[in-house]
């Protein structure tokens, strides 16, 4: 377990150092840990994949290189430049301002934890996709290295989608390697980590920009979604992808608030790249981010704005390079793309019934989100209408809405153009597809809602996003 702790902690510590440094001081380390966990696990899977491609003879050498790289990363981030001095508090907060929001979170957090533990105890291997795709591929990578691990991507296994990106299976295989066996707890802990990261990142961001109570309400809304809770225990890649979609939007918001500070754009690029490294839908998300953000930047500051957003591309580039290498060297063709032809595309787009079915199904899932009468998003919309919008409108959440809206449109097009039976495709995947954007939509809505003058606010320099 010592080696497992090293495997998990080193990348998370490096990410926590980076986020705390960007936010102004060491006192933000604990606040950033849930977000740093998701970023650290994602980047460590990219590094591990790169090491696997080297001509090394055994796991012992892979582990040695991995530990060395992450130890150096922690040291460099900690020592390369002086830490900024923590800014002074805007004012003292009373105990009543500080604790009631946190106490209010106990009930939904406890309920979500009990649900997670109870369902996981009955289905410890996750849903079918988890043990047939993600965890099965992780076992190929873990048990097959260094001789036959590439067989995980054989076209013979086309039923298990061997072209899917590798963040989840590589993360699981990496942890198993440090543990020494394929322990059942690893994918469970991975799912729990990304779930906690989603709730914490969204809540802390809204608490910092709006109020502590709004941060609590953000967490409650996310945990109130039946579809979100059901997918937290699935052990599939949809919750990790939801984390990276949300985190990218939050980091883009921080970059716009800080006047285009390059480091925030770079970390936003890393998060966007990790979305592509997680699932094929994430590749569409990354492409949308790399189009919408530069378009906004050019409109705001013309060519100077484009130059200022270059770190966004720099952050995403190494991860996208790893993905391209995987797709070109090992991954078989994607079944949805391989089956496409110009005739099929045109006929599908002209099929009014098919278009209507896809649009209606997506609309219903956005409305219900697993609930029987009304889901979280319609309630959130009513809340925003009742409170009004913040003035001036914050740029970050507006960009987040544009990005997530474009991703939903891309998902609808994917359903329309799918060569598979549309009813089956919608039945087996739509709830998970909407969960991928759900936390980001909640964050956008809560960040745009006007804050009343009487709501207790955190100090503007409170660590968070």
Secondary structure, 3 states (H helix, E strand, C coil): CHHHHHHHHHHHHHHHHHHHHHHCCHHHHHHHHHHHHHHHHHHHHHHHHHHHCCCCCCHHHHHHHHHHHHHHHHHHHHHCCCCCCCCCCCCCCCHHHHHHHHHHHHHHHHHHHHHHHHHHHHCCCCCHHHHHHHHHHHHHHHHHCCCCHHHHHCHHHHHHCCCCCCHHHHHHHHHHHHHCCCCCHHHHHHHHHHHHHHHHHHHHHHHHHCCHHHHHHHHHHHHCCHHHHHHHCCCCHHHHHHHHHHHHHHHHHHHHHCCCCHHHHHHHHHHHHHHHHHCHHHHHHHHHHHHHHHHHHHHHHHHHHHHHCHHHHHHHHHHHHHHHHHHHHCCCCCHHHHCCCHHHHHHHHCCHHHHHHHHHHHHHHHHHCCCCCCCHHHHHHHHHHHHCECCCCCHHHHHHHHHHHHHHHHHHHHHHHCCCCHHHHHHHHHHHHHHHHHHHHHHHHHHHECCCCCCCCCCCCCCCC
